[in-house]
Amino acid sequence: MKKIALALLMTLASLPLWAQSNAAAGNANLDAERSRLSSEREAIEARFLQERTACYAKFAVEDCLRESRTRRRKELDSIKRQETAINDIQRQRAGAAELQKLDQKAATQRPADTAEKKEQSQQGQKDREQRATDHAASRAATAAEAAERQRQFDSKQKAHADAEAKAAQRRAEAPTAAAQFADKQKKAEEHRASRERQNANRTKPRGAPLPPAAAASAPAR
């Protein structure tokens, strides 16, 4: 059983999401893993509620809500895969332990067994343990690969959503920017026309001077 526990512990260590899982008295602490996953599920649900509230304050409400629901579903699926792997390991470990008990019980009931039969029995137990370990490791590796693919997909989705949000914001701001540009152009044109009028007034020739005033009337004789 020590070999089984060691192999199962190595299987747990191969999972990035289970890196904090330790061995207690030679057995993988699967209950702690279940507790951790339960806490993660609660955190996901709490964050989902917060994101829903934040979405209603954004321009593209439906897009924001759809992205939040998709992210929640994928994260919960990842937790379910990890829980399935934990249950798999526990079943394999329990099965191996039960088989060992049966072998020990059978050995006590056959005291006259030859050394060759005992060796065959021990080899059979080793083979069963190896098959159980290989199966658990395969499931664990599959879960780890799926989690990594999901992480990469989520990262690409987030980048795409951010780009879409920025584009939507630019489209929403475009009419205001166009109006501001047109107003600026109009003011510039008015300023130019005003300057031209001022320049024209400066260069316009002055009118001919008025004739001198008539001579004063001659005094009466």
C-alpha positions in Angstrom: 0.0 0.0 0.0 2.9 2.4 0.6 3.9 2.1 -3.0 0.3 2.8 -4.1 0.1 5.9 -1.9 3.4 7.1 -3.2 2.3 6.6 -6.8 -1.0 8.4 -6.2 0.8 11.3 -4.5 3.1 11.6 -7.6 0.0 11.6 -9.8 -1.5 14.5 -7.7 1.8 16.4 -7.9 1.6 16.2 -11.8 -1.5 18.3 -11.8 -0.7 22.1 -11.8 -4.0 22.9 -10.1 -3.3 20.4 -7.3 0.2 21.5 -6.6 -0.7 22.3 -3.0 -2.0 18.9 -2.2 0.2 17.0 0.3 0.5 13.5 1.7 -0.8 12.8 5.2 0.4 9.6 6.8 1.3 8.3 3.4 -2.1 9.1 1.8 -3.0 11.9 -0.6 -5.2 14.4 1.2 -8.2 14.2 -1.2 -10.6 15.7 1.3 -8.5 18.9 1.3 -8.6 19.0 -2.5 -12.4 18.7 -2.4 -12.6 21.5 0.1 -10.4 23.7 -2.1 -12.5 23.0 -5.1 -15.7 23.8 -3.2 -14.2 27.2 -2.1 -13.2 27.9 -5.7 -16.7 27.2 -6.9 -18.2 29.6 -4.3 -15.7 32.3 -5.4 -16.6 31.8 -9.0 -20.3 32.2 -8.2 -19.6 35.3 -6.1 -17.5 36.9 -8.9 -20.2 36.0 -11.5 -22.8 38.0 -9.4 -20.4 41.0 -9.2 -19.7 40.8 -13.0 -23.5 40.8 -13.7 -23.9 44.0 -11.7 -20.9 45.6 -13.5 -22.2 44.6 -16.9 -25.4 46.7 -16.5 -23.2 49.8 -16.2 -21.4 49.2 -19.5 -22.3 50.2 -23.1 -22.6 46.6 -24.5 -24.6 45.0 -21.7 -25.6 41.7 -23.5 -22.0 41.1 -24.8 -20.7 41.6 -21.3 -23.3 39.2 -19.7 -22.7 36.6 -22.4 -18.9 36.7 -21.8 -19.4 36.4 -18.0 -21.7 33.4 -18.3 -19.3 31.7 -20.7 -16.4 32.2 -18.4 -18.4 30.9 -15.4 -19.4 27.8 -17.2 -15.9 27.0 -18.4 -14.4 27.5 -14.9 -17.1 25.3 -13.3 -16.4 22.6 -16.0 -12.7 22.7 -15.0 -13.6 22.2 -11.4 -15.8 19.2 -12.3 -13.0 17.6 -14.2 -10.7 17.9 -11.2 -13.3 16.5 -9.0 -13.8 13.6 -11.3 -10.0 12.9 -11.3 -10.0 13.0 -7.4 -12.9 10.5 -7.3 -11.0 8.3 -9.8 -7.9 8.3 -7.7 -9.9 7.5 -4.5 -11.7 4.6 -6.2 -8.4 3.2 -7.6 -6.8 3.5 -4.1 -9.8 1.9 -2.4 -9.8 -0.9 -5.0 -6.1 -1.6 -4.5 -6.5 -1.7 -0.8 -9.4 -4.1 -1.0 -7.5 -6.4 -3.3 -4.6 -6.4 -0.9 -6.9 -7.4 2.0 -8.3 -10.3 -0.1 -4.8 -11.4 -0.9 -3.7 -11.3 2.7 -6.8 -13.2 3.8 -6.3 -15.8 1.1 -2.7 -16.1 2.2 -3.7 -16.8 5.8 -6.1 -19.5 4.6 -3.4 -21.2 2.5 -0.5 -21.8 4.9 0.7 -24.7 2.7 1.2 -22.5 -0.4 4.6 -23.0 -2.0 7.0 -20.1 -2.3 6.3 -20.0 -6.0 2.6 -19.4 -5.5 3.3 -16.7 -3.0 5.6 -15.0 -5.4 3.0 -15.2 -8.1 0.5 -13.7 -5.8 2.8 -10.8 -4.9 3.5 -10.2 -8.6 -0.2 -10.1 -9.3 -0.6 -7.5 -6.6 2.2 -5.4 -8.0 0.6 -5.6 -11.5 -2.8 -4.5 -10.2 -1.2 -1.6 -8.3 0.7 -0.6 -11.4 -2.4 -0.7 -13.6 -4.3 1.4 -11.0 -1.5 3.9 -10.9 -1.2 4.1 -14.6 -4.9 4.7 -15.1 -5.0 7.4 -12.4 -2.0 9.1 -13.9 -3.6 9.1 -17.4 -6.8 10.7 -16.1 -4.8 13.3 -14.2 -2.7 14.2 -17.2 -5.8 14.5 -19.4 -7.4 16.8 -16.8 -4.2 18.9 -16.7 -4.0 19.3 -20.4 -7.7 20.2 -20.6 -7.2 22.9 -17.9 -4.2 24.4 -19.8 -6.1 24.4 -23.1 -9.0 26.1 -21.3 -6.7 28.7 -19.8 -5.3 29.6 -23.3 -8.7 29.7 -24.8 -10.0 32.0 -22.0 -7.0 34.3 -22.5 -7.7 34.6 -26.2 -11.4 35.2 -25.6 -10.6 37.9 -23.1 -8.2 39.7 -25.5 -10.9 39.5 -28.3 -13.6 40.8 -25.9 -11.3 43.7 -24.9 -10.7 44.6 -28.5 -14.4 44.5 -29.3 -15.2 46.7 -26.3 -12.6 49.3 -27.4 -13.9 49.3 -31.0 -17.5 49.7 -29.7 -16.3 52.7 -27.6 -14.6 54.3 -30.6 -17.8 53.8 -32.6 -19.9 55.4 -29.9 -17.5 58.4 -29.6 -17.2 58.9 -33.4 -20.2 61.2 -33.8 -19.1 63.5 -31.0 -15.5 63.6 -32.4 -16.9 64.4 -35.9 -19.0 67.2 -34.6 -16.1 68.7 -32.7 -13.9 68.5 -35.8 -16.6 70.2 -37.9 -17.0 72.9 -35.4 -13.3 73.5 -35.2 -13.1 73.7 -39.0 -16.0 76.2 -39.1 -14.3 78.4 -36.5 -11.1 78.3 -38.5 -12.9 79.3 -41.7 -14.6 82.2 -39.9 -11.3 83.3 -38.5 -9.6 83.2 -41.9 -12.5 85.2 -43.5 -12.2 87.8 -40.7 -8.5 88.2 -41.3 -9.0 88.6 -45.0 -11.6 91.3 -44.5 -9.2 93.1 -42.1 -6.4 92.9 -44.7 -8.6 94.2 -47.4 -9.6 97.2 -45.3 -6.0 98.0 -44.7 -5.0 98.0 -48.4 -8.2 99.9 -49.6 -7.1 103.4 -51.1 -8.3 106.4 -49.1 -10.8 108.8 -50.7 -9.7 112.2 -52.2 -9.4 115.0 -49.7 -12.3 117.5 -49.4 -11.8 120.9 -51.2 -10.7 123.9 -48.9 -13.5 125.9 -47.4 -14.7 128.9 -49.5 -13.1 132.2 -48.8 -14.9 134.4 -46.4 -17.2 137.0 -48.0 -15.5 140.4 -48.8 -16.5 143.1 -46.4 -19.2 145.5 -47.6 -18.0 148.8 -49.1 
